[in-house]
Amino acid sequence: MTGQVRTVDGRVAGRRGQATRQKLLDCLSEMLSSSPYRDVKVIDVARKAGTSPATFYQYFPDVEGAVLEIAEEMAKDGAGLTELVSGRSWVGKGAKQASEELVEGFLDFWRRHDAILRVVDLGAAEGDKRFYKIRMKVLSSVTGSLTDAVKELQAKGRVDKDVNPAAMAGALVTMLSSVASHQKGFQTWGVKQAELRPSLALLVHLGITGKKPAK
């Protein structure tokens, strides 16, 4: 983490303080990957980071406050997902490649941030507006780019005017996020990752272009 960092009481943290704060966040992230969010306690995070609860409270009001910090950083990384869509060709073989790379990038992003995304989804489902806004920040970047892609194809007469671009884009992104959060579950159904991704890419291609991928 770079830039000016402040403690809970408003003081600017020095280099050592910033390093301590980041270590606490890193340890918390690691714990979220193996423990239920509700079970993570300040004392456990502090102990894992080799410091004290008092030090933890210098930088965060509680575990939830630290979790929100991690979630905000994840959302910043998620903004990069728009690069998988914007400026891409959605015609012919270009559309096939764009669909495949979007699915690949989306699933990989979800797998990298699986632990914090599970917490964000939980908070959003419980009605916490802070987590809901973070979740929408991640999804909106891709939704907006896909909406523009459909509009552009409509302007060129390649997609039916009756298709609602925002509705189609939102449906596809919701599908991708739902599948991404249940990647391990597909193995229970006997579906391998190598089989899942082409199926998702086909659905994305059909949704955006209205056609099957070019061979």
C-alpha positions as CSV (number, residue, x, y, z in Angstrom):
1,M,0.0,0.0,0.0
2,T,1.4,3.4,-1.0
3,G,0.5,7.0,-0.1
4,Q,-0.2,8.7,3.2
5,V,-1.6,6.4,5.9
6,R,-3.2,7.6,9.1
7,T,-3.9,5.9,12.4
8,V,-7.3,5.8,13.9
9,D,-6.7,9.0,15.9
10,G,-5.6,10.9,12.7
11,R,-1.8,10.8,13.0
12,V,0.2,10.1,9.9
13,A,1.9,6.7,10.1
14,G,5.6,6.5,9.4
15,R,7.3,3.9,7.3
16,R,7.5,1.4,10.1
17,G,3.8,2.0,11.0
18,Q,2.7,1.6,7.4
19,A,4.6,-1.7,7.2
20,T,3.0,-2.9,10.5
21,R,-0.5,-1.9,9.2
22,Q,0.1,-3.8,5.9
23,K,1.3,-6.8,7.8
24,L,-1.9,-6.8,9.8
25,L,-3.9,-6.7,6.6
26,D,-1.9,-9.5,5.0
27,C,-2.3,-11.7,8.0
28,L,-6.0,-11.0,8.1
29,S,-6.3,-11.8,4.4
30,E,-4.6,-15.1,5.0
31,M,-6.9,-15.9,8.0
32,L,-10.0,-15.2,5.9
33,S,-8.9,-17.8,3.5
34,S,-9.0,-20.6,6.1
35,S,-11.4,-19.3,8.8
36,P,-15.1,-18.1,8.8
37,Y,-15.2,-14.3,8.8
38,R,-17.2,-14.2,12.1
39,D,-14.6,-16.3,13.9
40,V,-11.6,-14.0,13.2
41,K,-10.7,-12.0,16.3
42,V,-8.4,-9.0,16.7
43,I,-6.2,-10.9,19.2
44,D,-5.7,-13.7,16.6
45,V,-4.7,-11.3,13.8
46,A,-2.3,-9.4,16.1
47,R,-0.7,-12.6,17.3
48,K,-0.2,-13.9,13.8
49,A,1.3,-10.5,12.8
50,G,3.7,-10.7,15.8
51,T,2.2,-7.6,17.5
52,S,-0.4,-6.7,20.0
53,P,-4.2,-5.9,19.9
54,A,-3.3,-2.4,21.0
55,T,-1.3,-2.0,17.9
56,F,-4.1,-3.3,15.8
57,Y,-6.5,-0.8,17.2
58,Q,-4.1,2.0,16.3
59,Y,-4.9,1.4,12.6
60,F,-8.3,-0.2,12.6
61,P,-11.5,0.3,14.7
62,D,-12.2,-3.5,14.6
63,V,-11.9,-6.5,12.3
64,E,-14.7,-5.4,10.1
65,G,-12.9,-2.1,9.5
66,A,-9.8,-3.9,8.4
67,V,-11.8,-6.2,6.2
68,L,-13.3,-3.2,4.5
69,E,-9.8,-1.9,3.8
70,I,-8.9,-5.2,2.1
71,A,-12.1,-5.1,0.1
72,E,-11.5,-1.6,-1.1
73,E,-8.1,-2.6,-2.4
74,M,-9.6,-5.6,-4.1
75,A,-12.2,-3.4,-5.8
76,K,-9.4,-1.2,-7.2
77,D,-7.8,-4.3,-8.7
78,G,-11.3,-5.2,-10.0
79,A,-11.5,-2.0,-12.0
80,G,-8.9,-3.4,-14.3
81,L,-11.4,-6.0,-15.5
82,T,-12.8,-3.4,-17.8
83,E,-9.7,-3.7,-19.9
84,L,-10.8,-7.2,-20.9
85,V,-13.8,-5.7,-22.7
86,S,-13.3,-2.0,-23.7
87,G,-11.5,-1.4,-27.0
88,R,-11.9,-5.0,-28.1
89,S,-13.4,-6.2,-31.3
90,W,-16.7,-8.0,-30.9
91,V,-17.0,-9.1,-34.5
92,G,-15.9,-12.4,-36.0
93,K,-12.9,-14.2,-34.5
94,G,-12.1,-11.1,-32.4
95,A,-15.4,-11.6,-30.6
96,K,-14.5,-15.2,-29.9
97,Q,-11.2,-14.2,-28.4
98,A,-12.7,-11.4,-26.4
99,S,-15.3,-13.7,-24.9
100,E,-12.7,-16.3,-23.9
101,E,-10.3,-13.8,-22.4
102,L,-13.1,-12.1,-20.4
103,V,-14.1,-15.4,-18.9
104,E,-10.5,-16.3,-18.2
105,G,-9.7,-13.0,-16.6
106,F,-12.9,-12.9,-14.6
107,L,-12.6,-16.4,-13.1
108,D,-8.9,-15.8,-12.4
109,F,-9.7,-12.5,-10.6
110,W,-12.3,-14.2,-8.5
111,R,-10.0,-17.1,-7.6
112,R,-7.2,-14.6,-6.5
113,H,-9.6,-12.7,-4.3
114,D,-11.8,-15.6,-3.3
115,A,-11.6,-15.1,0.5
116,I,-12.4,-11.4,0.6
117,L,-15.1,-11.7,-2.1
118,R,-16.9,-14.3,0.0
119,V,-17.0,-11.8,2.9
120,V,-18.2,-9.0,0.5
121,D,-20.9,-11.2,-0.8
122,L,-22.0,-12.2,2.7
123,G,-22.1,-8.5,3.8
124,A,-24.0,-7.5,0.7
125,A,-26.5,-10.3,1.2
126,E,-27.1,-9.2,4.8
127,G,-27.9,-5.7,3.6
128,D,-24.7,-3.9,4.6
129,K,-24.5,-1.0,2.1
130,R,-20.7,-0.7,2.5
131,F,-20.1,-4.2,1.2
132,Y,-22.9,-3.8,-1.4
133,K,-21.2,-0.7,-2.8
134,I,-17.8,-2.5,-3.0
135,R,-19.4,-5.5,-4.8
136,M,-21.2,-3.2,-7.3
137,K,-17.9,-1.3,-7.9
138,V,-16.3,-4.5,-9.0
139,L,-19.1,-5.6,-11.2
140,S,-20.1,-2.2,-12.7
141,S,-16.7,-1.8,-14.4
142,V,-17.3,-4.8,-16.5
143,T,-21.1,-4.2,-16.9
144,G,-20.5,-0.7,-18.3
145,S,-18.0,-1.9,-20.8
146,L,-20.2,-4.8,-22.0
147,T,-23.2,-2.4,-22.3
148,D,-21.1,-0.1,-24.6
149,A,-20.1,-3.1,-26.7
150,V,-23.7,-4.1,-27.3
151,K,-24.7,-0.5,-28.1
152,E,-21.8,-0.3,-30.6
153,L,-23.0,-3.5,-32.3
154,Q,-26.5,-2.2,-32.4
155,A,-25.4,1.0,-34.0
156,K,-23.7,-1.1,-36.8
157,G,-26.9,-3.1,-37.2
158,R,-25.3,-6.3,-36.0
159,V,-27.5,-6.7,-32.9
160,D,-31.3,-6.5,-32.7
161,K,-32.5,-3.1,-31.5
162,D,-34.9,-4.9,-29.1
163,V,-32.0,-6.1,-27.0
164,N,-31.6,-3.9,-23.9
165,P,-27.8,-3.4,-23.7
166,A,-27.6,-2.8,-19.9
167,A,-29.9,-5.7,-19.1
168,M,-27.9,-8.1,-21.3
169,A,-24.6,-6.9,-19.9
170,G,-25.9,-7.0,-16.3
171,A,-27.3,-10.6,-16.8
172,L,-23.9,-11.8,-18.2
173,V,-21.8,-10.2,-15.4
174,T,-24.2,-11.6,-12.8
175,M,-23.8,-15.0,-14.4
176,L,-20.0,-14.8,-14.4
177,S,-19.9,-13.7,-10.8
178,S,-22.2,-16.4,-9.6
179,V,-20.3,-19.1,-11.5
180,A,-16.9,-17.6,-10.3
181,S,-18.0,-17.8,-6.7
182,H,-19.0,-21.5,-7.1
183,Q,-16.0,-22.8,-9.2
184,K,-15.3,-25.5,-6.7
185,G,-18.9,-26.6,-6.7
186,F,-18.8,-27.5,-10.4
187,Q,-16.3,-30.3,-9.6
188,T,-19.1,-31.9,-7.5
189,W,-21.1,-32.1,-10.7
190,G,-18.3,-33.6,-12.6
191,V,-17.5,-30.4,-14.5
192,K,-13.8,-29.6,-14.9
193,Q,-12.4,-26.1,-15.3
194,A,-11.3,-26.9,-18.8
195,E,-14.9,-27.7,-19.7
196,L,-16.5,-24.8,-17.8
197,R,-14.6,-21.9,-19.4
198,P,-15.6,-22.7,-23.0
199,S,-19.2,-23.0,-22.0
200,L,-19.1,-19.6,-20.3
201,A,-17.3,-18.0,-23.2
202,L,-20.0,-19.3,-25.6
203,L,-22.8,-17.8,-23.4
204,V,-21.0,-14.4,-23.3
205,H,-20.5,-14.5,-27.1
206,L,-24.1,-15.3,-27.7
207,G,-25.3,-12.6,-25.3
208,I,-23.2,-9.8,-26.7
209,T,-23.2,-10.6,-30.4
210,G,-26.4,-12.7,-30.7
211,K,-24.5,-15.3,-32.8
212,K,-22.4,-18.4,-32.3
213,P,-18.6,-17.9,-32.4
214,A,-16.9,-17.9,-35.7
215,K,-14.9,-21.1,-36.4
